[in-house]
Amino acid sequence: MMDKAERLQNRLGPEIQEFRDARKTLQLGTVDKDGKPHTSYAPFAFSEQGYYILVSDLAQHGRNLKACKAVSIMMIEDESEARTIFARRRLSFDTQAELVDRDSEHWKTAIDVMETRLGEMIGNLSQLGDFHLYRLNPVIGRYVKGFGQAFDVTGEDLLSVVHLDEGHVQNMKAHQNG
């Protein structure tokens, strides 16, 4: 007999993967060498080895990735698709960025994955010297379906799903006056 966590995983795992696969870009939270945060986005491709992005050193997030390997990523439901903008579906991870060596087999395989998903522009950009390929390795993440529907997810394969069932805290001052 399946326990609750296993049933949840069987139901949510495919939903999370479908959500991720429907997105072509992710938001990036990076920091510079002085710890100053920067938010941007990048097209991405996912494989069993992680999330791949190809970014230029001319972009702030490209320079930041060289300075600090800790990166937060998020894929979020488009505003036009959301039932409410206050609870858009989203999948986010804390990751560690790993620079992929241009002369490696890993580079060729990952560029092929990106080109299949994102088109020939990847082949063109990958030839430019200021563009670098990073694999973003997920550490811990969260999938939010809506109000009161947040789930911790771990690892690249999303196999561990834990429902967060803590509720919102009422404003005590408003509650006391009501």
Secondary structure, 3 states (H helix, E strand, C coil): CCCHHHHHHHHHHHHHHHHHHCCCEEEEEEECCCCCEEEEEEECEEECCEEEEEEECCCHHHHHHHHCCEEEEEEECCHHHCCCHHHCCEEEEEEEEEECCCCCHHHHHHHHHHHHHHCCHHHHHHCCCCEEEEEEEEEEEEEEEECCEEEEEECCCCCEEEEECCCCCCCHHHHHHC
